[in-house]
Amino acid sequence: MLILQSRSGNLRRRRFRRLFWISVPLLAAVAWLSWTPAVARYHLWKQRNALQQAKAFITQHDPNDAHLALEVAFTVAPDNIDAWRTAAAMLEQVGTPEAVRIRRHIVEMIGANVNDQVALVNCAIRFHDYNSARDALSRISSSQSTQPAALSAALSFALATENSPVADALFDRLKALTPNNEDFKVAQAILHLRHPDPKVAEAARTELAADAAKPAYALRVERELTSDAMLRRDYPAAKRWAAAAAADPKSELNDRLQVANLELLVDKKPFAQVFPTVAAAAAANPLDLRAFVHWVLVQNHAAEADQWLAGLPPAVRDSPTGKAAQVDIVVQLKDWDRFEPLVEAGALGPITPEAVRLAMSAHLVGVRNPALQHQVWDETIQAANGNLAALMVLERLTTIWQWETESERTLWTIARAFPDQTWVHQELFNIYRQRNDTTNMREVMNVLRNADPSVPRYQHDWALLSMLLDPTDAWDGPKEIMRKLYEGDPANPNYATGYAFALARAKKGPQALVIVSKFQSQERDYSPRAPYLAYIYGINGKKTDVAHMESLATGSGYLPEERLLFNLAREAVIRKSLPPAIVPKPKAVEKKT
């Protein structure tokens, strides 16, 4: 038995050792195969957690930490397209312009997906980034552009940019594709209220009056007909439609304010008589508080607004909306003693007490010493310590105090530190466009193109402004950018115009003429394109075409450098028409920096 037991035990040990050496590789293989999914699940969990943190930070008006949380989310799982879509939707929901950048990244990641391209267009329109919306529309393929979603996005862009003829044509196409869609019919009728043909406008009014009986459209139609009647100064109709809108179960405070406006304007009722009814309606909903205060301030009754707000329950008065309304009131009252503690308490957003004190010091010394005001404001910006929320508060202060220089400095600080805040660049660009300051317009585009080189529009606009500012025959960087953009998308008329202009600047007029000769009439007759085409036609001696381009140049919407192109075109035509022996020297001198 002992021998048998011994031999049996040895056999079991041998079997155990054999099983051990077989199982170790198997276990290692299983561990290896399960490791990657486990890591992936961990990364997804971490990403979801970071997205939730970002949402919480945004709700708390803490954009810096929100930005960091988003960076974490996309570092751990950069290829998770659903997470990018979730982040974009979240940022849109809370009203953060960075959503545009994320939507653009999604399109770049997955390519020609019409739903994501449409989402980018709509997102850009929401944040008034119309250039980005236009770029996104231009990248939708011709086959995709006929789909209802793409047509609807193009319609939204046309309506947002007040391009009524294009919007009207898109309505017709959408109605043909979806003949049973009442939404398009009602929306087109609303558009026709502003139609230049009185018969079309009157037909739209008749159609909308019938639509007002439909519950799904009643409130929207009543509001539009009220506005239309007020524009036409048909006050009886305006009062009738405004009263109907205010009586609708889904009406809002603005509908009641519209009735009050008509009572003040048409019926000439005293403000004290109109005020109590509207104030009672505003007090019923704390969300209406600031809109009501704003309306009272427009009527120049800040004292009444202040007294009404003071009578509200503390929980409502001291809420973020209530504090923001208090700021509006004390600004109109110019009560800066009350203003400072409100700002320090975060009524305009989170900001340090030091930055508030410096800002108030700048406001105090600016009355007597503007130079010292600029100096103190620079210190105020430094005290914000690169915090986006604090810098946005400072920008709001410059608007309240109507400071142009300080506003520019603050906007530039935000633009350079936070290039994803495209609203800042748009604001700066608008300022310099209004001043015809081409040099600073180019600098804005330079910041944008360096921050996000993947956006063709930034490259195009910078190159175009550079060619306007620095005319040279040499084939330099801006001209090379235009060549690459054109070769990448030769059907884009903006890129074609830019490349043709680059060729014309490089004294390659015939080559430039070949490119623009391919334009359809609607592409050629686009008035913003006129100075560049006039220059190209001019250096090729096309007198009739130059005259046609000049006929399109109505108004004062051109930069000085663009207006100069018309002069250069006329002189070039004259030189082309004279014998070589008597060709005069050019008189127009191009602006150089």
C-alpha positions as CSV (number, residue, x, y, z in Angstrom):
1,M,0.0,0.0,0.0
2,L,2.8,2.4,0.8
3,I,4.4,1.7,-2.5
4,L,1.2,2.0,-4.3
5,Q,0.4,5.2,-2.4
6,S,3.8,6.5,-3.1
7,R,3.5,5.8,-6.8
8,S,0.0,7.3,-6.9
9,G,1.2,10.5,-5.2
10,N,4.1,10.8,-7.6
11,L,1.7,10.5,-10.5
12,R,-0.6,13.2,-9.0
13,R,2.4,15.5,-8.6
14,R,3.5,14.9,-12.1
15,R,0.0,15.6,-13.4
16,F,-0.1,18.8,-11.3
17,R,3.2,20.0,-12.6
18,R,2.1,19.2,-16.2
19,L,-1.2,21.1,-15.6
20,F,0.6,24.0,-14.0
21,W,3.0,24.5,-16.9
22,I,0.1,24.2,-19.4
23,S,-2.2,26.6,-17.4
24,V,0.4,29.3,-16.9
25,P,0.6,30.3,-20.6
26,L,-3.2,29.9,-20.9
27,L,-3.7,32.2,-17.9
28,A,-1.2,34.7,-19.3
29,A,-2.9,34.6,-22.7
30,V,-6.3,35.2,-21.1
31,A,-4.9,38.0,-19.0
32,W,-3.3,39.6,-22.0
33,L,-6.5,39.3,-24.1
34,S,-8.7,40.7,-21.3
35,W,-6.3,43.5,-20.5
36,T,-7.1,45.6,-23.6
37,P,-10.9,45.5,-23.1
38,A,-10.4,46.3,-19.4
39,V,-8.3,49.3,-20.2
40,A,-10.7,50.4,-22.8
41,R,-13.6,50.1,-20.3
42,Y,-11.6,52.1,-17.8
43,H,-10.8,54.8,-20.3
44,L,-14.5,55.1,-21.2
45,W,-15.5,55.3,-17.6
46,K,-12.9,57.9,-17.0
47,Q,-14.0,59.8,-20.1
48,R,-17.7,59.8,-18.9
49,N,-16.6,61.0,-15.5
50,A,-14.6,63.8,-17.0
51,L,-17.5,64.9,-19.2
52,Q,-19.8,65.0,-16.2
53,Q,-17.2,67.1,-14.3
54,A,-16.9,69.4,-17.3
55,K,-20.7,69.9,-17.3
56,A,-20.7,70.6,-13.6
57,F,-17.9,73.2,-13.9
58,I,-19.8,74.9,-16.8
59,T,-22.9,75.1,-14.7
60,Q,-20.8,76.7,-11.9
61,H,-19.5,79.2,-14.5
62,D,-15.9,77.8,-14.1
63,P,-14.7,77.6,-17.8
64,N,-11.1,77.0,-16.9
65,D,-11.7,73.8,-14.9
66,A,-14.3,72.8,-17.5
67,H,-11.7,73.1,-20.2
68,L,-9.3,71.0,-18.3
69,A,-11.9,68.3,-17.7
70,L,-12.7,68.2,-21.4
71,E,-9.0,67.9,-22.2
72,V,-8.9,64.9,-19.8
73,A,-11.9,63.3,-21.5
74,F,-10.5,63.4,-24.9
75,T,-6.9,62.5,-23.9
76,V,-7.9,59.1,-22.4
77,A,-10.2,58.1,-25.3
78,P,-9.5,60.4,-28.3
79,D,-11.2,58.2,-30.9
80,N,-14.6,57.8,-29.1
81,I,-16.7,59.8,-31.6
82,D,-19.9,59.4,-29.4
83,A,-18.1,61.1,-26.6
84,W,-17.2,64.0,-28.9
85,R,-20.8,64.3,-29.9
86,T,-21.9,64.2,-26.3
87,A,-19.5,67.0,-25.4
88,A,-20.6,69.1,-28.3
89,A,-24.3,68.7,-27.4
90,M,-23.5,69.4,-23.7
91,L,-21.6,72.6,-24.6
92,E,-24.4,73.7,-26.9
93,Q,-27.0,73.1,-24.2
94,V,-25.1,75.4,-21.7
95,G,-24.3,78.0,-24.4
96,T,-20.5,77.6,-24.7
97,P,-19.1,78.7,-28.1
98,E,-16.3,76.0,-27.9
99,A,-19.0,73.6,-29.2
100,V,-18.3,74.9,-32.7
101,R,-14.7,73.8,-32.5
102,I,-15.7,70.3,-31.2
103,R,-18.3,70.0,-34.0
104,R,-15.6,70.9,-36.5
105,H,-13.3,68.3,-35.1
106,I,-16.0,65.6,-35.3
107,V,-16.5,66.4,-39.0
108,E,-12.7,66.1,-39.5
109,M,-12.6,62.8,-37.7
110,I,-15.3,60.9,-39.6
111,G,-15.4,62.7,-43.0
112,A,-18.5,63.1,-45.1
113,N,-21.2,62.4,-42.6
114,V,-24.1,64.7,-43.5
115,N,-25.7,64.6,-40.1
116,D,-22.5,65.8,-38.3
117,Q,-21.9,68.4,-41.0
118,V,-25.4,69.7,-40.6
119,A,-24.9,69.7,-36.8
120,L,-21.8,71.9,-37.3
121,V,-23.7,74.3,-39.5
122,N,-26.5,74.7,-37.0
123,C,-24.1,75.0,-34.0
124,A,-22.1,77.7,-35.8
125,I,-25.3,79.6,-36.6
126,R,-26.4,79.4,-33.0
127,F,-23.2,81.1,-31.8
128,H,-23.4,83.6,-34.7
129,D,-20.2,82.3,-36.2
130,Y,-21.6,82.7,-39.7
131,N,-18.2,82.3,-41.4
132,S,-17.8,78.8,-39.9
133,A,-21.4,78.0,-40.9
134,R,-20.7,79.0,-44.5
135,D,-17.5,77.0,-44.6
136,A,-19.3,73.9,-43.3
137,L,-22.0,74.3,-45.9
138,S,-19.5,74.6,-48.7
139,R,-17.9,71.2,-47.6
140,I,-21.2,69.3,-48.0
141,S,-20.9,67.3,-51.2
142,S,-23.3,68.0,-54.1
143,S,-25.0,64.7,-53.6
144,Q,-25.6,65.3,-49.9
145,S,-26.7,69.0,-50.4
146,T,-30.0,67.8,-51.9
147,Q,-30.9,65.9,-48.7
148,P,-33.6,67.6,-46.6
149,A,-31.3,67.9,-43.6
150,A,-28.7,69.7,-45.6
151,L,-31.3,71.9,-47.3
152,S,-32.7,72.8,-43.9
153,A,-29.3,73.8,-42.6
154,A,-28.7,76.0,-45.7
155,L,-32.1,77.5,-45.1
156,S,-31.2,78.3,-41.5
157,F,-28.0,80.0,-42.7
158,A,-29.9,82.0,-45.3
159,L,-32.5,83.2,-42.7
160,A,-29.7,84.0,-40.2
161,T,-27.8,86.1,-42.7
162,E,-31.1,87.7,-44.0
163,N,-30.6,86.4,-47.5
164,S,-34.3,86.3,-48.3
165,P,-34.1,85.3,-52.1
166,V,-32.0,82.2,-51.3
167,A,-34.2,81.3,-48.3
168,D,-37.3,81.6,-50.5
169,A,-35.8,79.3,-53.1
170,L,-34.8,76.8,-50.4
171,F,-38.3,76.8,-49.0
172,D,-39.6,75.9,-52.4
173,R,-37.2,73.0,-52.7
174,L,-38.1,71.7,-49.2
175,K,-41.8,72.0,-49.8
176,A,-41.4,70.0,-53.0
177,L,-39.5,67.3,-51.1
178,T,-42.0,67.2,-48.2
179,P,-45.3,68.5,-49.5
180,N,-47.2,67.6,-46.3
181,N,-44.8,69.5,-44.0
182,E,-46.9,72.4,-42.7
183,D,-43.9,73.9,-40.9
184,F,-42.2,74.9,-44.1
185,K,-45.4,76.5,-45.5
186,V,-45.9,78.6,-42.3
187,A,-42.2,79.6,-42.2
188,Q,-42.2,80.7,-45.8
189,A,-45.3,82.7,-45.3
190,I,-43.6,84.5,-42.4
191,L,-40.6,85.2,-44.7
192,H,-43.0,86.7,-47.3
193,L,-44.3,89.2,-44.8
194,R,-41.2,91.2,-45.7
195,H,-41.4,90.6,-49.4
196,P,-40.7,93.7,-51.6
197,D,-43.8,92.8,-53.7
198,P,-46.8,94.2,-51.7
199,K,-49.1,91.6,-53.3
200,V,-46.9,88.7,-52.1
201,A,-46.8,90.3,-48.6
202,E,-50.5,90.7,-48.4
203,A,-51.1,87.1,-49.5
204,A,-48.8,86.0,-46.8
205,R,-50.8,88.0,-44.2
206,T,-54.0,86.3,-45.4
207,E,-52.5,82.9,-45.2
208,L,-51.0,83.5,-41.7
209,A,-54.3,84.8,-40.4
210,A,-55.8,81.4,-41.3
211,D,-52.9,79.6,-39.7
212,A,-53.5,81.5,-36.5
213,A,-56.5,79.3,-35.9
214,K,-54.2,76.2,-35.8
215,P,-53.1,75.5,-32.2
216,A,-49.7,74.3,-33.3
217,Y,-48.9,77.6,-35.0
218,A,-51.1,80.1,-33.3
219,L,-48.7,81.8,-30.9
220,R,-45.8,82.0,-33.4
221,V,-48.1,83.4,-36.1
222,E,-49.7,86.0,-33.7
223,R,-46.3,87.2,-32.7
224,E,-45.1,87.6,-36.3
225,L,-48.3,89.4,-37.4
226,T,-48.0,91.7,-34.4
227,S,-44.4,92.7,-35.5
228,D,-45.5,93.0,-39.1
229,A,-48.4,95.3,-38.2
230,M,-46.2,97.5,-36.0
231,L,-43.7,97.9,-38.9
232,R,-46.5,99.0,-41.1
233,R,-47.9,101.2,-38.3
234,D,-51.2,99.4,-38.5
235,Y,-51.7,99.8,-34.7
236,P,-55.3,98.4,-34.5
237,A,-54.1,95.2,-36.1
238,A,-51.0,95.2,-33.9
239,K,-53.1,95.5,-30.8
240,R,-55.5,92.8,-31.9
241,W,-52.7,90.3,-32.6
242,A,-50.7,91.2,-29.5
243,A,-53.7,90.7,-27.3
244,A,-54.3,87.3,-28.9
245,A,-50.7,86.3,-28.3
246,A,-50.8,87.4,-24.7
247,A,-54.0,85.4,-24.1
248,D,-52.5,82.2,-25.5
249,P,-51.9,79.5,-22.8
250,K,-48.3,79.2,-24.0
251,S,-47.6,82.9,-23.9
252,E,-44.6,84.4,-22.1
253,L,-43.8,87.7,-20.4
254,N,-42.5,89.2,-23.7
255,D,-46.0,88.8,-25.1
256,R,-47.4,90.8,-22.2
257,L,-44.7,93.4,-22.6
258,Q,-45.7,93.8,-26.3
259,V,-49.2,94.6,-25.2
260,A,-47.8,97.1,-22.7
261,N,-45.7,98.7,-25.3
262,L,-48.7,99.3,-27.5
263,E,-50.6,100.7,-24.5
264,L,-47.8,103.2,-23.9
265,L,-47.2,104.0,-27.6
266,V,-50.7,104.0,-29.1
267,D,-53.1,104.5,-26.2
268,K,-50.7,106.9,-24.4
269,K,-51.4,105.4,-21.1
270,P,-49.2,106.6,-18.2
271,F,-46.4,104.3,-17.2
272,A,-47.7,104.1,-13.6
273,Q,-51.0,102.7,-15.0
274,V,-49.4,100.1,-17.2
275,F,-46.6,99.0,-14.7
276,P,-48.6,97.1,-12.0
277,T,-50.2,94.6,-14.3
278,V,-46.9,93.7,-16.0
279,A,-45.0,93.7,-12.7
280,A,-47.5,91.1,-11.3
281,A,-46.9,88.9,-14.3
282,A,-43.1,89.2,-14.0
283,A,-43.2,88.4,-10.3
284,A,-45.0,85.1,-11.0
285,N,-41.9,83.7,-12.7
286,P,-38.4,84.4,-11.4
287,L,-37.0,83.5,-14.8
288,D,-38.7,86.6,-16.2
289,L,-37.1,88.9,-13.6
290,R,-34.3,90.3,-15.7
291,A,-36.3,90.7,-18.9
292,F,-38.8,92.7,-17.0
293,V,-36.2,94.9,-15.3
294,H,-34.6,95.5,-18.7
295,W,-38.0,96.6,-20.1
296,V,-38.5,99.1,-17.2
297,L,-35.0,100.5,-17.7
298,V,-35.7,101.0,-21.4
299,Q,-38.7,103.1,-20.3
300,N,-36.2,105.2,-18.2
301,H,-37.8,104.2,-14.9
302,A,-34.8,102.8,-13.0
303,A,-36.1,104.0,-9.6
304,E,-39.3,102.0,-10.1
305,A,-37.3,98.9,-11.1
306,D,-35.1,99.3,-8.1
307,Q,-38.1,99.6,-5.7
308,W,-39.9,96.6,-7.3
309,L,-36.8,94.4,-7.1
310,A,-36.3,95.3,-3.4
311,G,-39.8,94.2,-2.6
312,L,-39.2,90.6,-3.9
313,P,-38.5,87.7,-1.6
314,P,-34.8,87.6,-0.7
315,A,-34.4,84.2,-2.3
316,V,-35.5,85.7,-5.6
317,R,-33.7,89.0,-5.2
318,D,-30.4,87.4,-4.3
319,S,-30.5,84.7,-6.9
320,P,-28.0,85.0,-9.8
321,T,-30.7,86.4,-12.0
322,G,-31.7,88.9,-9.3
323,K,-28.2,90.1,-8.8
324,A,-27.7,90.5,-12.5
325,A,-30.9,92.6,-12.6
326,Q,-29.5,94.7,-9.7
327,V,-26.4,95.4,-11.7
328,D,-28.5,96.6,-14.6
329,I,-30.3,99.0,-12.3
330,V,-27.4,100.4,-10.5
331,V,-25.6,101.0,-13.8
332,Q,-28.4,103.1,-15.1
333,L,-28.5,104.9,-11.8
334,K,-24.7,105.2,-11.9
335,D,-24.6,104.1,-8.3
336,W,-21.1,102.8,-8.3
337,D,-21.0,102.4,-4.5
338,R,-23.6,99.6,-4.9
339,F,-22.1,98.4,-8.1
340,E,-18.7,97.3,-6.7
341,P,-19.9,94.8,-4.0
342,L,-22.4,93.3,-6.5
343,V,-19.6,92.6,-9.0
344,E,-17.3,91.4,-6.2
345,A,-20.1,89.0,-5.2
346,G,-20.1,87.5,-8.7
347,A,-23.2,89.2,-10.2
348,L,-21.4,89.4,-13.5
349,G,-19.4,86.1,-13.1
350,P,-16.6,84.8,-10.9
351,I,-13.8,87.3,-10.3
352,T,-11.3,88.0,-7.6
353,P,-11.8,91.0,-5.2
354,E,-8.4,92.3,-6.2
355,A,-9.4,92.5,-9.9
356,V,-12.6,94.3,-8.9
357,R,-10.8,96.8,-6.8
358,L,-8.3,97.6,-9.6
359,A,-11.2,97.9,-12.1
360,M,-13.0,100.4,-9.9
361,S,-9.7,102.3,-9.4
362,A,-9.3,102.5,-13.1
363,H,-12.9,103.8,-13.4
364,L,-12.2,106.4,-10.7
365,V,-9.0,107.8,-12.1
366,G,-10.1,107.7,-15.7
367,V,-12.3,110.8,-15.2
368,R,-9.1,113.0,-14.8
369,N,-6.3,110.9,-16.1
370,P,-7.0,108.6,-19.1
371,A,-3.3,107.6,-19.4
372,L,-3.4,106.4,-15.8
373,Q,-6.6,104.6,-16.5
374,H,-5.0,102.6,-19.3
375,Q,-2.1,101.7,-16.9
376,V,-4.4,100.6,-14.1
377,W,-6.5,98.6,-16.5
378,D,-3.4,96.7,-17.7
379,E,-2.8,95.8,-14.1
380,T,-6.4,94.7,-13.7
381,I,-6.0,92.3,-16.7
382,Q,-2.9,90.9,-15.0
383,A,-4.8,90.4,-11.8
384,A,-7.4,88.3,-13.7
385,N,-4.4,85.8,-13.9
386,G,-5.5,84.3,-17.2
387,N,-8.9,83.2,-15.9
388,L,-11.4,83.2,-18.8
389,A,-14.4,83.9,-16.5
390,A,-12.7,86.9,-14.9
391,L,-11.6,88.3,-18.2
392,M,-15.1,88.1,-19.5
393,V,-16.3,90.0,-16.5
394,L,-13.7,92.7,-17.2
395,E,-14.9,92.8,-20.9
396,R,-18.4,93.4,-19.6
397,L,-17.2,96.2,-17.4
398,T,-15.5,97.9,-20.4
399,T,-18.9,97.7,-22.2
400,I,-20.7,99.2,-19.3
401,W,-18.2,102.1,-19.0
402,Q,-18.0,102.4,-22.8
403,W,-14.2,102.1,-22.9
404,E,-12.9,101.3,-26.4
405,T,-9.2,101.0,-25.7
406,E,-9.6,98.9,-22.6
407,S,-12.2,96.7,-24.4
408,E,-9.7,96.0,-27.2
409,R,-6.9,95.2,-24.8
410,T,-9.2,92.8,-22.9
411,L,-10.5,91.1,-26.0
412,W,-7.0,90.6,-27.3
413,T,-6.0,89.0,-24.0
414,I,-8.8,86.6,-24.3
415,A,-8.2,86.0,-28.0
416,R,-4.5,85.0,-27.5
417,A,-5.0,83.0,-24.4
418,F,-8.2,81.2,-25.4
419,P,-8.3,80.9,-29.2
420,D,-11.3,78.6,-29.1
421,Q,-13.4,81.6,-28.0
422,T,-14.2,82.5,-31.5
423,W,-16.8,85.1,-30.5
424,V,-13.9,87.3,-29.3
425,H,-12.1,87.2,-32.7
426,Q,-15.4,88.0,-34.4
427,E,-15.9,90.9,-32.1
428,L,-12.4,92.2,-32.8
429,F,-12.8,91.7,-36.5
430,N,-16.0,93.6,-36.5
431,I,-14.4,96.5,-34.6
432,Y,-11.5,96.7,-37.1
433,R,-13.8,96.2,-40.1
434,Q,-15.9,99.2,-39.0
435,R,-12.7,101.3,-38.7
436,N,-11.3,100.0,-42.0
437,D,-8.3,98.9,-40.0
438,T,-7.0,96.2,-42.4
439,T,-3.7,95.7,-40.5
440,N,-5.4,94.6,-37.3
441,M,-8.0,92.6,-39.2
442,R,-5.1,90.6,-40.6
443,E,-3.6,90.2,-37.1
444,V,-6.9,88.7,-35.9
445,M,-6.9,86.2,-38.7
446,N,-3.2,85.4,-38.0
447,V,-4.1,84.5,-34.4
448,L,-6.9,82.2,-35.6
449,R,-4.9,80.5,-38.3
450,N,-2.0,79.8,-35.9
451,A,-4.5,78.5,-33.3
452,D,-6.3,76.1,-35.7
453,P,-4.4,75.7,-39.0
454,S,-6.9,73.1,-40.2
455,V,-9.6,75.7,-40.9
456,P,-9.2,76.8,-44.6
457,R,-11.1,80.0,-44.1
458,Y,-8.6,81.4,-41.6
459,Q,-5.8,80.7,-44.1
460,H,-7.7,82.2,-46.9
461,D,-8.7,85.4,-45.1
462,W,-5.2,86.0,-43.8
463,A,-3.7,85.5,-47.2
464,L,-6.2,87.8,-48.9
465,L,-5.6,90.6,-46.4
466,S,-1.9,90.1,-46.7
467,M,-2.0,90.5,-50.5
468,L,-4.0,93.7,-50.0
469,L,-1.6,95.1,-47.5
470,D,1.7,93.9,-49.0
471,P,1.5,94.1,-52.8
472,T,4.5,92.5,-54.4
473,D,5.3,90.7,-57.6
474,A,7.1,87.9,-55.7
475,W,5.5,84.6,-55.2
476,D,5.3,84.7,-51.4
477,G,3.6,82.8,-48.6
478,P,0.1,84.3,-49.0
479,K,0.1,83.5,-52.7
480,E,1.2,80.0,-52.1
481,I,-1.6,79.5,-49.6
482,M,-4.1,80.6,-52.2
483,R,-2.6,78.2,-54.7
484,K,-3.0,75.3,-52.3
485,L,-6.5,76.2,-51.3
486,Y,-7.6,76.5,-55.0
487,E,-6.0,73.2,-56.0
488,G,-7.6,71.5,-53.0
489,D,-11.1,72.8,-53.9
490,P,-11.1,74.4,-57.4
491,A,-14.9,74.6,-57.4
492,N,-14.9,77.1,-54.5
493,P,-15.4,80.5,-56.1
494,N,-13.7,82.2,-53.1
495,Y,-10.6,80.1,-53.5
496,A,-10.6,80.6,-57.3
497,T,-10.9,84.4,-56.8
498,G,-8.1,84.4,-54.3
499,Y,-5.8,82.3,-56.5
500,A,-6.6,84.4,-59.6
501,F,-5.8,87.6,-57.6
502,A,-2.5,86.0,-56.4
503,L,-1.6,85.3,-60.1
504,A,-2.6,88.9,-61.1
505,R,-0.4,90.3,-58.3
506,A,2.5,88.2,-59.6
507,K,2.0,89.7,-63.1
508,K,0.4,86.5,-64.5
509,G,-2.7,88.2,-65.8
510,P,-3.6,85.8,-68.6
511,Q,-3.5,82.9,-66.2
512,A,-5.7,84.7,-63.7
513,L,-8.2,85.5,-66.5
514,V,-8.5,81.9,-67.4
515,I,-9.6,81.0,-63.9
516,V,-12.2,83.7,-63.5
517,S,-13.6,83.1,-67.0
518,K,-15.0,79.8,-65.6
519,F,-17.3,81.6,-63.2
520,Q,-21.1,81.4,-63.6
521,S,-22.8,84.8,-63.8
522,Q,-24.1,84.6,-60.2
523,E,-20.6,83.8,-59.0
524,R,-19.0,86.6,-61.0
525,D,-21.6,89.2,-60.0
526,Y,-21.2,88.7,-56.2
527,S,-20.4,92.3,-55.1
528,P,-17.8,91.5,-52.5
529,R,-15.8,89.8,-55.3
530,A,-16.0,92.9,-57.6
531,P,-12.7,94.7,-56.6
532,Y,-10.6,91.6,-57.2
533,L,-12.2,90.7,-60.5
534,A,-12.0,94.4,-61.6
535,Y,-8.3,94.3,-60.9
536,I,-7.9,91.0,-62.9
537,Y,-9.9,92.3,-65.8
538,G,-8.0,95.6,-65.7
539,I,-4.5,94.2,-66.0
540,N,-5.9,92.2,-69.0
541,G,-7.3,95.3,-70.7
542,K,-11.0,94.3,-70.3
543,K,-12.6,97.7,-70.1
544,T,-16.2,96.5,-70.4
545,D,-15.7,94.0,-67.6
546,V,-14.1,96.5,-65.3
547,A,-17.0,98.9,-65.8
548,H,-19.4,96.0,-65.0
549,M,-17.6,95.3,-61.8
550,E,-17.7,98.9,-60.8
551,S,-21.4,99.0,-61.4
552,L,-21.7,96.2,-58.7
553,A,-19.7,98.2,-56.2
554,T,-22.6,100.1,-54.5
555,G,-22.4,101.4,-50.9
556,S,-19.3,101.7,-48.7
557,G,-18.7,98.1,-47.7
558,Y,-15.2,97.9,-49.2
559,L,-11.9,98.3,-47.4
560,P,-9.6,101.2,-48.6
561,E,-7.3,98.7,-50.2
562,E,-10.2,97.1,-52.0
563,R,-11.4,100.5,-53.3
564,L,-7.9,101.1,-54.6
565,L,-8.1,98.0,-56.8
566,F,-10.8,99.8,-58.9
567,N,-8.5,102.7,-59.5
568,L,-5.6,100.4,-60.4
569,A,-7.9,98.5,-62.8
570,R,-9.0,101.7,-64.6
571,E,-5.4,102.8,-64.9
572,A,-4.3,99.4,-66.2
573,V,-7.0,99.6,-68.9
574,I,-5.8,103.0,-70.0
575,R,-2.2,101.8,-70.2
576,K,-3.2,98.8,-72.2
577,S,-5.1,101.0,-74.7
578,L,-2.1,103.4,-75.4
579,P,0.8,102.8,-77.7
580,P,3.9,101.6,-75.8
581,A,5.8,104.9,-76.4
582,I,3.3,107.0,-74.5
583,V,2.2,104.7,-71.7
584,P,2.1,106.9,-68.5
585,K,3.5,105.8,-65.2
586,P,1.0,104.5,-62.7
587,K,-0.4,107.3,-60.5
588,A,-2.2,105.2,-57.9
589,V,0.2,104.3,-55.1
590,E,-0.7,101.1,-53.3
591,K,-0.7,101.2,-49.5
592,K,2.2,99.4,-47.9
593,T,2.9,98.7,-44.3
